[in-house]
């Protein structure tokens, strides 16, 4: 119980942030960071066990477009549409993951499979322009006066609270997985599948578990992002660009630490906003280019990310302290 007191206090402090009346732009950047952190947390749930996906943007897009289409076509509230969209994304993830795991598609082959799946979803969204708006995108219908809650169309304070709750749920899922036997099983699988199977670990089932959790978190982030922005576009919600942004954020921040993807989200969104302000429309490809260069540098010099660097520095200090106490 004591382990949850400090996180609960921190979450309460963050939820009280709107009381300080920060500028709308600051709140917008913070909401975007938190939702990006949730998507990165979902990706890292798989990535830290060697299941590297370059197609998580597809799951974001599937949940977001499902939610928006249900709202625009039959008036189904996003409170129900988002869970339905998450279920659709999870079913997609299972449909993709099960044959890949059964056929033992691993490593860079698995990454290529997810990359292809992500592009297929993006192309489908563009092709179904009569329903999705195609490459021009689509906008969720505006709520009737007084219907903002039913349509999940809040001001920035409301979305800040909603985003924080979703982000906290993602961190809780991470902690629960870490404390479960599945975490140890997945660690063994990532080292040697044959050895793991020989000691009774059900490899496909364990991989499917973490895939469902990962896809659900990423899909929730995508649906909430679409609802917050009130605009859906296949490039920003289902394309390769958003997938690479998620991967970069998780690796840069540290995909082996629970707060690593959050640190990475702060870097990516801060970098994106800085480039947008600095270059405007003169260098539209600046963000993907810089993401790619930095991703290579992080993988070469900081493979465990920024959070991993701090953890590595903290371990010798903790060891010295333990030795000192033992000597005393």
Phi and psi restraints in degrees (value plus and minus 20) as a CYANA .aco file:
   2 UNK   PHI     -83.3   -43.3
   2 UNK   PSI     -49.4    -9.4
   3 UNK   PHI     -84.7   -44.7
   3 UNK   PSI     -41.0    -1.0
   4 UNK   PHI    -119.7   -79.7
   4 UNK   PSI     -25.9    14.1
   5 UNK   PHI     -88.2   -48.2
   5 UNK   PSI     -70.9   -30.9
   6 UNK   PHI     -82.2   -42.2
   6 UNK   PSI     -66.4   -26.4
   7 UNK   PHI     -80.0   -40.0
   7 UNK   PSI     -56.7   -16.7
   8 UNK   PHI     -86.2   -46.2
   8 UNK   PSI     -60.1   -20.1
   9 UNK   PHI     -85.1   -45.1
   9 UNK   PSI     -62.9   -22.9
  10 UNK   PHI     -82.7   -42.7
  10 UNK   PSI     -61.5   -21.5
  11 UNK   PHI     -84.5   -44.5
  11 UNK   PSI     -61.2   -21.2
  12 UNK   PHI     -82.9   -42.9
  12 UNK   PSI     -59.1   -19.1
  13 UNK   PHI     -85.0   -45.0
  13 UNK   PSI     -61.0   -21.0
  14 UNK   PHI     -86.2   -46.2
  14 UNK   PSI     -57.5   -17.5
  15 UNK   PHI     -88.1   -48.1
  15 UNK   PSI     -43.9    -3.9
  16 UNK   PHI    -104.3   -64.3
  16 UNK   PSI     -22.8    17.2
  17 UNK   PHI     -74.7   -34.7
  17 UNK   PSI     -61.2   -21.2
  18 UNK   PHI     -79.4   -39.4
  18 UNK   PSI     -40.4    -0.4
  19 UNK   PHI     -84.8   -44.8
  19 UNK   PSI     -40.2    -0.2
  20 UNK   PHI    -103.6   -63.6
  20 UNK   PSI     -21.0    19.0
  21 UNK   PHI      34.6    74.6
  21 UNK   PSI      34.8    74.8
  22 UNK   PHI     -89.3   -49.3
  22 UNK   PSI     138.6   178.6
  23 UNK   PHI     -80.2   -40.2
  23 UNK   PSI     132.3   172.3
  24 UNK   PHI     -78.5   -38.5
  24 UNK   PSI     -57.2   -17.2
  25 UNK   PHI     -83.3   -43.3
  25 UNK   PSI     -61.4   -21.4
  26 UNK   PHI     -82.9   -42.9
  26 UNK   PSI     -63.6   -23.6
  27 UNK   PHI     -83.5   -43.5
  27 UNK   PSI     -58.8   -18.8
  28 UNK   PHI     -81.7   -41.7
  28 UNK   PSI     -65.8   -25.8
  29 UNK   PHI     -84.3   -44.3
  29 UNK   PSI     -60.9   -20.9
  30 UNK   PHI     -86.5   -46.5
  30 UNK   PSI     -61.6   -21.6
  31 UNK   PHI     -83.0   -43.0
  31 UNK   PSI     -63.5   -23.5
  32 UNK   PHI     -82.3   -42.3
  32 UNK   PSI     -60.3   -20.3
  33 UNK   PHI     -82.6   -42.6
  33 UNK   PSI     -64.5   -24.5
  34 UNK   PHI     -85.5   -45.5
  34 UNK   PSI     -62.5   -22.5
  35 UNK   PHI     -88.5   -48.5
  35 UNK   PSI     -57.3   -17.3
  36 UNK   PHI     -85.5   -45.5
  36 UNK   PSI     -57.6   -17.6
  37 UNK   PHI     -83.5   -43.5
  37 UNK   PSI     -57.8   -17.8
  38 UNK   PHI     -83.9   -43.9
  38 UNK   PSI     -63.9   -23.9
  39 UNK   PHI     -83.0   -43.0
  39 UNK   PSI     -61.8   -21.8
  40 UNK   PHI     -85.7   -45.7
  40 UNK   PSI     -56.9   -16.9
  41 UNK   PHI     -82.6   -42.6
  41 UNK   PSI     -62.6   -22.6
  42 UNK   PHI     -81.6   -41.6
  42 UNK   PSI     -64.4   -24.4
  43 UNK   PHI     -83.5   -43.5
  43 UNK   PSI     -62.3   -22.3
  44 UNK   PHI     -87.0   -47.0
  44 UNK   PSI     -44.3    -4.3
  45 UNK   PHI     -78.3   -38.3
  45 UNK   PSI     -54.0   -14.0
  46 UNK   PHI    -110.2   -70.2
  46 UNK   PSI     -63.9   -23.9
  47 UNK   PHI     -79.2   -39.2
  47 UNK   PSI     -55.5   -15.5
  48 UNK   PHI     -92.3   -52.3
  48 UNK   PSI     -31.9     8.1
  49 UNK   PHI    -125.8   -85.8
  49 UNK   PSI      -1.3    38.7
  50 UNK   PHI      65.1   105.1
  50 UNK   PSI     -16.4    23.6
  51 UNK   PHI    -115.4   -75.4
  51 UNK   PSI      61.1   101.1
  52 UNK   PHI    -104.5   -64.5
  52 UNK   PSI     100.2   140.2
  53 UNK   PHI    -133.4   -93.4
  53 UNK   PSI     112.0   152.0
  54 UNK   PHI    -128.6   -88.6
  54 UNK   PSI      -2.3    37.7
  55 UNK   PHI    -146.7  -106.7
  55 UNK   PSI      -0.2    39.8
  56 UNK   PHI     -85.4   -45.4
  56 UNK   PSI     -40.5    -0.5
  57 UNK   PHI     -79.8   -39.8
  57 UNK   PSI     -50.0   -10.0
  58 UNK   PHI     -82.5   -42.5
  58 UNK   PSI     -58.1   -18.1
  59 UNK   PHI     -93.0   -53.0
  59 UNK   PSI     -56.3   -16.3
  60 UNK   PHI     -80.3   -40.3
  60 UNK   PSI     -67.7   -27.7
  61 UNK   PHI     -86.3   -46.3
  61 UNK   PSI     -59.6   -19.6
  62 UNK   PHI     -81.3   -41.3
  62 UNK   PSI     -66.2   -26.2
  63 UNK   PHI     -87.6   -47.6
  63 UNK   PSI     -62.2   -22.2
  64 UNK   PHI     -84.9   -44.9
  64 UNK   PSI     -67.2   -27.2
  65 UNK   PHI     -90.5   -50.5
  65 UNK   PSI     -55.3   -15.3
  66 UNK   PHI     -80.7   -40.7
  66 UNK   PSI     -66.9   -26.9
  67 UNK   PHI     -80.4   -40.4
  67 UNK   PSI     -67.2   -27.2
  68 UNK   PHI     -88.1   -48.1
  68 UNK   PSI     -59.7   -19.7
  69 UNK   PHI     -86.2   -46.2
  69 UNK   PSI     -61.6   -21.6
  70 UNK   PHI     -83.8   -43.8
  70 UNK   PSI     -56.8   -16.8
  71 UNK   PHI     -90.9   -50.9
  71 UNK   PSI     -65.7   -25.7
  72 UNK   PHI     -92.4   -52.4
  72 UNK   PSI     -54.8   -14.8
  73 UNK   PHI    -107.9   -67.9
  73 UNK   PSI     -63.4   -23.4
  74 UNK   PHI    -142.6  -102.6
  74 UNK   PSI     -15.9    24.1
  75 UNK   PHI      52.0    92.0
  75 UNK   PSI       3.8    43.8
  76 UNK   PHI     -94.8   -54.8
  76 UNK   PSI     102.4   142.4
  77 UNK   PHI     -76.6   -36.6
  77 UNK   PSI     121.7   161.7
  78 UNK   PHI     -79.0   -39.0
  78 UNK   PSI     -42.3    -2.3
  79 UNK   PHI     -79.9   -39.9
  79 UNK   PSI     -49.2    -9.2
  80 UNK   PHI    -119.3   -79.3
  80 UNK   PSI     -56.3   -16.3
  81 UNK   PHI     -81.7   -41.7
  81 UNK   PSI     -57.3   -17.3
  82 UNK   PHI     -85.6   -45.6
  82 UNK   PSI     -69.8   -29.8
  83 UNK   PHI     -77.8   -37.8
  83 UNK   PSI     -57.9   -17.9
  84 UNK   PHI     -83.4   -43.4
  84 UNK   PSI     -63.4   -23.4
  85 UNK   PHI     -81.9   -41.9
  85 UNK   PSI     -58.9   -18.9
  86 UNK   PHI     -84.1   -44.1
  86 UNK   PSI     -61.3   -21.3
  87 UNK   PHI     -82.1   -42.1
  87 UNK   PSI     -62.3   -22.3
  88 UNK   PHI     -80.6   -40.6
  88 UNK   PSI     -64.9   -24.9
  89 UNK   PHI     -83.8   -43.8
  89 UNK   PSI     -60.6   -20.6
  90 UNK   PHI     -84.0   -44.0
  90 UNK   PSI     -61.5   -21.5
  91 UNK   PHI     -82.7   -42.7
  91 UNK   PSI     -58.4   -18.4
  92 UNK   PHI     -82.5   -42.5
  92 UNK   PSI     -65.0   -25.0
  93 UNK   PHI     -81.4   -41.4
  93 UNK   PSI     -59.7   -19.7
  94 UNK   PHI     -88.1   -48.1
  94 UNK   PSI     -60.4   -20.4
  95 UNK   PHI     -83.6   -43.6
  95 UNK   PSI     -53.7   -13.7
  96 UNK   PHI    -100.2   -60.2
  96 UNK   PSI     -62.9   -22.9
  97 UNK   PHI     -94.7   -54.7
  97 UNK   PSI     -60.1   -20.1
  98 UNK   PHI     -79.6   -39.6
  98 UNK   PSI     -73.4   -33.4
  99 UNK   PHI     -83.4   -43.4
  99 UNK   PSI     -55.2   -15.2
 100 UNK   PHI     -83.6   -43.6
 100 UNK   PSI     -61.5   -21.5
 101 UNK   PHI     -93.2   -53.2
 101 UNK   PSI     -58.0   -18.0
 102 UNK   PHI     -86.2   -46.2
 102 UNK   PSI     -56.6   -16.6
 103 UNK   PHI    -107.3   -67.3
 103 UNK   PSI     -17.4    22.6
 104 UNK   PHI      39.0    79.0
 104 UNK   PSI      27.1    67.1
 105 UNK   PHI    -101.9   -61.9
 105 UNK   PSI      92.7   132.7
 106 UNK   PHI    -151.0  -111.0
 106 UNK   PSI     152.8   192.8
 107 UNK   PHI      41.9    81.9
 107 UNK   PSI    -158.2  -118.2
 108 UNK   PHI     -88.8   -48.8
 108 UNK   PSI     -42.2    -2.2
 109 UNK   PHI     -86.6   -46.6
 109 UNK   PSI     -61.1   -21.1
 110 UNK   PHI     -84.8   -44.8
 110 UNK   PSI     -60.2   -20.2
 111 UNK   PHI     -80.8   -40.8
 111 UNK   PSI     -60.7   -20.7
 112 UNK   PHI     -87.8   -47.8
 112 UNK   PSI     -57.1   -17.1
 113 UNK   PHI     -81.8   -41.8
 113 UNK   PSI     -65.8   -25.8
 114 UNK   PHI     -87.6   -47.6
 114 UNK   PSI     -54.8   -14.8
 115 UNK   PHI     -82.1   -42.1
 115 UNK   PSI     -65.4   -25.4
 116 UNK   PHI     -84.1   -44.1
 116 UNK   PSI     -60.8   -20.8
 117 UNK   PHI     -82.7   -42.7
 117 UNK   PSI     -60.7   -20.7
 118 UNK   PHI     -82.0   -42.0
 118 UNK   PSI     -61.5   -21.5
 119 UNK   PHI     -89.6   -49.6
 119 UNK   PSI     -54.2   -14.2
 120 UNK   PHI     -81.6   -41.6
 120 UNK   PSI     -64.3   -24.3
 121 UNK   PHI     -83.8   -43.8
 121 UNK   PSI     -62.8   -22.8
 122 UNK   PHI     -82.0   -42.0
 122 UNK   PSI     -63.9   -23.9
 123 UNK   PHI     -84.6   -44.6
 123 UNK   PSI     -58.8   -18.8
 124 UNK   PHI     -82.8   -42.8
 124 UNK   PSI     -60.9   -20.9
 125 UNK   PHI     -82.6   -42.6
 125 UNK   PSI     -62.4   -22.4
 126 UNK   PHI     -86.6   -46.6
 126 UNK   PSI     -60.4   -20.4
 127 UNK   PHI     -88.3   -48.3
 127 UNK   PSI     -53.2   -13.2
 128 UNK   PHI    -108.6   -68.6
 128 UNK   PSI      33.0    73.0
 129 UNK   PHI     -84.9   -44.9
 129 UNK   PSI     -46.5    -6.5
 130 UNK   PHI     -86.7   -46.7
 130 UNK   PSI     -46.3    -6.3
 131 UNK   PHI    -122.7   -82.7
 131 UNK   PSI     -62.2   -22.2
 132 UNK   PHI    -117.5   -77.5
 132 UNK   PSI     -30.1     9.9
 133 UNK   PHI      66.1   106.1
 133 UNK   PSI     -22.8    17.2
 134 UNK   PHI      41.2    81.2
 134 UNK   PSI    -164.5  -124.5
 135 UNK   PHI     -91.0   -51.0
 135 UNK   PSI     -35.6     4.4
 136 UNK   PHI     -98.1   -58.1
 136 UNK   PSI     -36.5     3.5
 137 UNK   PHI      65.6   105.6
 137 UNK   PSI     160.0   200.0
 138 UNK   PHI    -164.1  -124.1
 138 UNK   PSI     141.3   181.3
 139 UNK   PHI    -144.7  -104.7
 139 UNK   PSI     108.7   148.7
 140 UNK   PHI     -79.7   -39.7
 140 UNK   PSI     120.7   160.7
 141 UNK   PHI     -80.7   -40.7
 141 UNK   PSI     121.1   161.1
 142 UNK   PHI     -91.8   -51.8
 142 UNK   PSI     124.9   164.9
 143 UNK   PHI     -94.1   -54.1
 143 UNK   PSI     134.7   174.7
 144 UNK   PHI     -87.7   -47.7
 144 UNK   PSI     137.8   177.8
 145 UNK   PHI     -72.6   -32.6
 145 UNK   PSI     109.0   149.0
 146 UNK   PHI      64.6   104.6
 146 UNK   PSI     -21.7    18.3
 147 UNK   PHI    -123.2   -83.2
 147 UNK   PSI      -0.4    39.6
 148 UNK   PHI     -80.6   -40.6
 148 UNK   PSI     -57.8   -17.8
 149 UNK   PHI     -88.4   -48.4
 149 UNK   PSI     -64.3   -24.3
 150 UNK   PHI     -82.4   -42.4
 150 UNK   PSI     -55.6   -15.6
 151 UNK   PHI    -107.8   -67.8
 151 UNK   PSI     -19.2    20.8
 152 UNK   PHI      34.2    74.2
 152 UNK   PSI      23.3    63.3
 153 UNK   PHI    -133.2   -93.2
 153 UNK   PSI      70.9   110.9
 154 UNK   PHI    -126.1   -86.1
 154 UNK   PSI     154.2   194.2
 155 UNK   PHI    -100.2   -60.2
 155 UNK   PSI    -196.9  -156.9
 156 UNK   PHI     -86.3   -46.3
 156 UNK   PSI     -50.8   -10.8
 157 UNK   PHI     -84.4   -44.4
 157 UNK   PSI     -65.5   -25.5
 158 UNK   PHI     -81.7   -41.7
 158 UNK   PSI     -61.8   -21.8
 159 UNK   PHI     -92.1   -52.1
 159 UNK   PSI     -49.7    -9.7
 160 UNK   PHI     -82.6   -42.6
 160 UNK   PSI     -65.3   -25.3
 161 UNK   PHI     -84.6   -44.6
 161 UNK   PSI     -64.2   -24.2
 162 UNK   PHI     -83.4   -43.4
 162 UNK   PSI     -62.2   -22.2
 163 UNK   PHI     -85.2   -45.2
 163 UNK   PSI     -60.7   -20.7
 164 UNK   PHI     -84.1   -44.1
 164 UNK   PSI     -60.6   -20.6
 165 UNK   PHI     -82.4   -42.4
 165 UNK   PSI     -64.3   -24.3
 166 UNK   PHI     -84.6   -44.6
 166 UNK   PSI     -62.1   -22.1
 167 UNK   PHI     -82.8   -42.8
 167 UNK   PSI     -63.8   -23.8
 168 UNK   PHI     -83.2   -43.2
 168 UNK   PSI     -57.2   -17.2
 169 UNK   PHI     -83.8   -43.8
 169 UNK   PSI     -57.0   -17.0
 170 UNK   PHI     -84.1   -44.1
 170 UNK   PSI     -62.9   -22.9
 171 UNK   PHI     -86.3   -46.3
 171 UNK   PSI     -56.5   -16.5
 172 UNK   PHI     -84.6   -44.6
 172 UNK   PSI     -61.4   -21.4
 173 UNK   PHI     -81.6   -41.6
 173 UNK   PSI     -60.1   -20.1
 174 UNK   PHI     -79.7   -39.7
 174 UNK   PSI     -67.7   -27.7
 175 UNK   PHI     -84.9   -44.9
 175 UNK   PSI     -61.8   -21.8
 176 UNK   PHI     -85.0   -45.0
 176 UNK   PSI     -58.2   -18.2
 177 UNK   PHI     -85.2   -45.2
 177 UNK   PSI     -61.7   -21.7
 178 UNK   PHI     -79.7   -39.7
 178 UNK   PSI     -54.1   -14.1
 179 UNK   PHI    -108.5   -68.5
 179 UNK   PSI     -21.7    18.3
 180 UNK   PHI    -115.4   -75.4
 180 UNK   PSI     145.6   185.6
 181 UNK   PHI     -89.6   -49.6
 181 UNK   PSI     -42.1    -2.1
 182 UNK   PHI     -81.6   -41.6
 182 UNK   PSI     -53.8   -13.8
 183 UNK   PHI     -81.9   -41.9
 183 UNK   PSI     -65.1   -25.1
 184 UNK   PHI     -87.2   -47.2
 184 UNK   PSI     -58.2   -18.2
 185 UNK   PHI     -84.6   -44.6
 185 UNK   PSI     -62.9   -22.9
 186 UNK   PHI     -87.3   -47.3
 186 UNK   PSI     -55.9   -15.9
 187 UNK   PHI     -83.3   -43.3
 187 UNK   PSI     -60.5   -20.5
 188 UNK   PHI     -86.7   -46.7
 188 UNK   PSI     -59.6   -19.6
 189 UNK   PHI     -84.1   -44.1
 189 UNK   PSI     -60.8   -20.8
 190 UNK   PHI     -85.0   -45.0
 190 UNK   PSI     -46.3    -6.3
 191 UNK   PHI    -100.1   -60.1
 191 UNK   PSI     -67.9   -27.9
 192 UNK   PHI    -182.3  -142.3
 192 UNK   PSI      88.1   128.1
 193 UNK   PHI     -83.2   -43.2
 193 UNK   PSI     -61.7   -21.7
 194 UNK   PHI     -84.0   -44.0
 194 UNK   PSI     -63.9   -23.9
 195 UNK   PHI     -84.8   -44.8
 195 UNK   PSI     -60.1   -20.1
 196 UNK   PHI     -83.2   -43.2
 196 UNK   PSI     -63.9   -23.9
 197 UNK   PHI     -85.6   -45.6
 197 UNK   PSI     -53.2   -13.2
 198 UNK   PHI     -89.0   -49.0
 198 UNK   PSI     -41.6    -1.6
 199 UNK   PHI    -120.1   -80.1
 199 UNK   PSI      -6.6    33.4
 200 UNK   PHI      78.3   118.3
 200 UNK   PSI     -15.0    25.0
 201 UNK   PHI     -97.1   -57.1
 201 UNK   PSI     109.7   149.7
 202 UNK   PHI    -105.7   -65.7
 202 UNK   PSI      74.4   114.4
 203 UNK   PHI     -79.5   -39.5
 203 UNK   PSI     -72.1   -32.1
 204 UNK   PHI     -82.1   -42.1
 204 UNK   PSI     -62.1   -22.1
 205 UNK   PHI     -82.9   -42.9
 205 UNK   PSI     -63.2   -23.2
 206 UNK   PHI     -86.6   -46.6
 206 UNK   PSI     -59.5   -19.5
 207 UNK   PHI     -85.7   -45.7
 207 UNK   PSI     -58.9   -18.9
 208 UNK   PHI     -85.8   -45.8
 208 UNK   PSI     -57.3   -17.3
 209 UNK   PHI     -77.8   -37.8
 209 UNK   PSI     -72.8   -32.8
 210 UNK   PHI     -89.2   -49.2
 210 UNK   PSI     -49.9    -9.9
 211 UNK   PHI     -85.6   -45.6
 211 UNK   PSI     -63.4   -23.4
 212 UNK   PHI     -81.6   -41.6
 212 UNK   PSI     -64.8   -24.8
 213 UNK   PHI     -83.4   -43.4
 213 UNK   PSI     -66.2   -26.2
 214 UNK   PHI     -80.7   -40.7
 214 UNK   PSI     -68.3   -28.3
 215 UNK   PHI     -84.9   -44.9
 215 UNK   PSI     -59.9   -19.9
 216 UNK   PHI     -82.1   -42.1
 216 UNK   PSI     -63.0   -23.0
 217 UNK   PHI     -86.3   -46.3
 217 UNK   PSI     -65.3   -25.3
 218 UNK   PHI     -84.1   -44.1
 218 UNK   PSI     -60.8   -20.8
 219 UNK   PHI     -85.1   -45.1
 219 UNK   PSI     -59.6   -19.6
 220 UNK   PHI     -81.4   -41.4
 220 UNK   PSI     -62.7   -22.7
 221 UNK   PHI     -81.8   -41.8
 221 UNK   PSI     -61.8   -21.8
 222 UNK   PHI     -85.3   -45.3
 222 UNK   PSI     -63.7   -23.7
 223 UNK   PHI     -86.0   -46.0
 223 UNK   PSI     -62.5   -22.5
 224 UNK   PHI     -86.7   -46.7
 224 UNK   PSI     -57.0   -17.0
 225 UNK   PHI     -82.7   -42.7
 225 UNK   PSI     -64.9   -24.9
 226 UNK   PHI     -82.7   -42.7
 226 UNK   PSI     -61.8   -21.8
 227 UNK   PHI     -87.6   -47.6
 227 UNK   PSI     -55.4   -15.4
 228 UNK   PHI     -89.8   -49.8
 228 UNK   PSI     -66.6   -26.6
 229 UNK   PHI     -94.4   -54.4
 229 UNK   PSI     -43.7    -3.7
 230 UNK   PHI      39.9    79.9
 230 UNK   PSI      12.8    52.8
 231 UNK   PHI    -178.2  -138.2
 231 UNK   PSI     114.2   154.2
 232 UNK   PHI    -140.2  -100.2
 232 UNK   PSI     114.0   154.0
 233 UNK   PHI    -159.9  -119.9
 233 UNK   PSI     114.7   154.7
 234 UNK   PHI     -81.9   -41.9
 234 UNK   PSI     -48.2    -8.2
 235 UNK   PHI     -94.6   -54.6
 235 UNK   PSI     -57.0   -17.0
 236 UNK   PHI    -110.8   -70.8
 236 UNK   PSI     -31.5     8.5
 237 UNK   PHI    -145.6  -105.6
 237 UNK   PSI     -30.0    10.0
 238 UNK   PHI    -162.2  -122.2
 238 UNK   PSI     -24.9    15.1
 239 UNK   PHI    -105.7   -65.7
 239 UNK   PSI    -199.7  -159.7
 240 UNK   PHI     -85.2   -45.2
 240 UNK   PSI     -51.7   -11.7
 241 UNK   PHI     -79.1   -39.1
 241 UNK   PSI     -66.9   -26.9
 242 UNK   PHI     -89.8   -49.8
 242 UNK   PSI     -53.3   -13.3
 243 UNK   PHI     -83.5   -43.5
 243 UNK   PSI     -65.0   -25.0
 244 UNK   PHI     -87.1   -47.1
 244 UNK   PSI     -54.0   -14.0
 245 UNK   PHI     -83.3   -43.3
 245 UNK   PSI     -62.1   -22.1
 246 UNK   PHI     -83.8   -43.8
 246 UNK   PSI     -65.3   -25.3
 247 UNK   PHI     -82.0   -42.0
 247 UNK   PSI     -66.3   -26.3
 248 UNK   PHI     -80.8   -40.8
 248 UNK   PSI     -65.3   -25.3
 249 UNK   PHI     -81.3   -41.3
 249 UNK   PSI     -63.8   -23.8
 250 UNK   PHI     -86.6   -46.6
 250 UNK   PSI     -61.0   -21.0
 251 UNK   PHI     -92.1   -52.1
 251 UNK   PSI     -62.0   -22.0
 252 UNK   PHI     -84.9   -44.9
 252 UNK   PSI     -63.2   -23.2
 253 UNK   PHI     -95.2   -55.2
 253 UNK   PSI     -53.3   -13.3
 254 UNK   PHI      99.8   139.8
 254 UNK   PSI      83.0   123.0
 255 UNK   PHI    -101.7   -61.7
 255 UNK   PSI     -21.9    18.1
 256 UNK   PHI    -118.8   -78.8
 256 UNK   PSI     -23.6    16.4
 257 UNK   PHI    -136.4   -96.4
 257 UNK   PSI     122.5   162.5
 258 UNK   PHI     -78.8   -38.8
 258 UNK   PSI     -55.8   -15.8
 259 UNK   PHI    -113.9   -73.9
 259 UNK   PSI     -17.7    22.3
 260 UNK   PHI     -78.8   -38.8
 260 UNK   PSI     -71.4   -31.4
 261 UNK   PHI     -80.7   -40.7
 261 UNK   PSI     -49.1    -9.1
 262 UNK   PHI     -89.1   -49.1
 262 UNK   PSI     -62.1   -22.1
 263 UNK   PHI     -81.2   -41.2
 263 UNK   PSI     -63.6   -23.6
 264 UNK   PHI     -83.1   -43.1
 264 UNK   PSI     -57.2   -17.2
 265 UNK   PHI     -84.2   -44.2
 265 UNK   PSI     -59.3   -19.3
 266 UNK   PHI     -82.2   -42.2
 266 UNK   PSI     -58.3   -18.3
 267 UNK   PHI     -88.0   -48.0
 267 UNK   PSI     -68.6   -28.6
 268 UNK   PHI     -86.2   -46.2
 268 UNK   PSI     -65.5   -25.5
 269 UNK   PHI     -89.2   -49.2
 269 UNK   PSI     -59.5   -19.5
 270 UNK   PHI     -81.7   -41.7
 270 UNK   PSI     -61.9   -21.9
 271 UNK   PHI     -85.4   -45.4
 271 UNK   PSI     -63.4   -23.4
 272 UNK   PHI     -82.1   -42.1
 272 UNK   PSI     -64.4   -24.4
 273 UNK   PHI     -87.6   -47.6
 273 UNK   PSI     -58.8   -18.8
 274 UNK   PHI     -83.3   -43.3
 274 UNK   PSI     -62.7   -22.7
 275 UNK   PHI     -88.2   -48.2
 275 UNK   PSI     -57.4   -17.4
 276 UNK   PHI     -84.5   -44.5
 276 UNK   PSI     -62.9   -22.9
 277 UNK   PHI     -90.9   -50.9
 277 UNK   PSI     -59.3   -19.3
 278 UNK   PHI     -92.9   -52.9
 278 UNK   PSI     -61.6   -21.6
 279 UNK   PHI    -127.1   -87.1
 279 UNK   PSI     -40.8    -0.8
 280 UNK   PHI      41.8    81.8
 280 UNK   PSI    -150.7  -110.7
 281 UNK   PHI    -115.9   -75.9
 281 UNK   PSI     -14.8    25.2
 282 UNK   PHI     -94.0   -54.0
 282 UNK   PSI     -45.0    -5.0
 283 UNK   PHI    -157.9  -117.9
 283 UNK   PSI      53.8    93.8
 284 UNK   PHI     -86.6   -46.6
 284 UNK   PSI     -44.4    -4.4
 285 UNK   PHI    -113.6   -73.6
 285 UNK   PSI      -4.3    35.7
 286 UNK   PHI     -84.0   -44.0
 286 UNK   PSI     -67.4   -27.4
 287 UNK   PHI     -81.6   -41.6
 287 UNK   PSI     -72.4   -32.4
 288 UNK   PHI     -80.0   -40.0
 288 UNK   PSI     -57.2   -17.2
 289 UNK   PHI     -83.2   -43.2
 289 UNK   PSI     -68.5   -28.5
 290 UNK   PHI     -85.9   -45.9
 290 UNK   PSI     -59.3   -19.3
 291 UNK   PHI     -76.2   -36.2
 291 UNK   PSI     -66.4   -26.4
 292 UNK   PHI     -83.3   -43.3
 292 UNK   PSI     -65.4   -25.4
 293 UNK   PHI     -83.6   -43.6
 293 UNK   PSI     -66.2   -26.2
 294 UNK   PHI     -87.0   -47.0
 294 UNK   PSI     -54.7   -14.7
 295 UNK   PHI     -81.3   -41.3
 295 UNK   PSI     -62.8   -22.8
 296 UNK   PHI     -82.4   -42.4
 296 UNK   PSI     -64.1   -24.1
 297 UNK   PHI     -84.5   -44.5
 297 UNK   PSI     -62.6   -22.6
 298 UNK   PHI     -84.8   -44.8
 298 UNK   PSI     -61.0   -21.0
 299 UNK   PHI     -87.4   -47.4
 299 UNK   PSI     -49.8    -9.8
 300 UNK   PHI     -99.4   -59.4
 300 UNK   PSI     -65.7   -25.7
 301 UNK   PHI    -128.2   -88.2
 301 UNK   PSI     -43.7    -3.7
 302 UNK   PHI    -155.4  -115.4
 302 UNK   PSI      47.9    87.9
 303 UNK   PHI     -82.6   -42.6
 303 UNK   PSI     -43.1    -3.1
 304 UNK   PHI    -119.9   -79.9
 304 UNK   PSI     -10.2    29.8
 305 UNK   PHI      54.6    94.6
 305 UNK   PSI    -197.3  -157.3
 306 UNK   PHI     -86.3   -46.3
 306 UNK   PSI     -62.7   -22.7
 307 UNK   PHI     -81.8   -41.8
 307 UNK   PSI     -58.0   -18.0
 308 UNK   PHI     -85.2   -45.2
 308 UNK   PSI     -55.1   -15.1
 309 UNK   PHI     -83.2   -43.2
 309 UNK   PSI     -63.5   -23.5
 310 UNK   PHI     -86.6   -46.6
 310 UNK   PSI     -58.4   -18.4
 311 UNK   PHI     -83.0   -43.0
 311 UNK   PSI     -60.8   -20.8
 312 UNK   PHI     -84.8   -44.8
 312 UNK   PSI     -57.2   -17.2
 313 UNK   PHI     -93.9   -53.9
 313 UNK   PSI     -49.9    -9.9
 314 UNK   PHI     -95.1   -55.1
 314 UNK   PSI     -48.7    -8.7
 315 UNK   PHI     -83.9   -43.9
 315 UNK   PSI     -66.4   -26.4
 316 UNK   PHI     -81.5   -41.5
 316 UNK   PSI     -56.8   -16.8
 317 UNK   PHI     -85.6   -45.6
 317 UNK   PSI     -61.7   -21.7
 318 UNK   PHI     -86.4   -46.4
 318 UNK   PSI     -56.7   -16.7
 319 UNK   PHI     -86.9   -46.9
 319 UNK   PSI     -61.7   -21.7
 320 UNK   PHI     -82.7   -42.7
 320 UNK   PSI     -61.0   -21.0
 321 UNK   PHI     -84.2   -44.2
 321 UNK   PSI     -61.2   -21.2
 322 UNK   PHI     -85.0   -45.0
 322 UNK   PSI     -60.8   -20.8
 323 UNK   PHI     -84.3   -44.3
 323 UNK   PSI     -61.2   -21.2
 324 UNK   PHI     -82.5   -42.5
 324 UNK   PSI     -62.5   -22.5
 325 UNK   PHI     -87.2   -47.2
 325 UNK   PSI     -58.6   -18.6
 326 UNK   PHI     -85.9   -45.9
 326 UNK   PSI     -59.6   -19.6
 327 UNK   PHI     -85.1   -45.1
 327 UNK   PSI     -62.2   -22.2
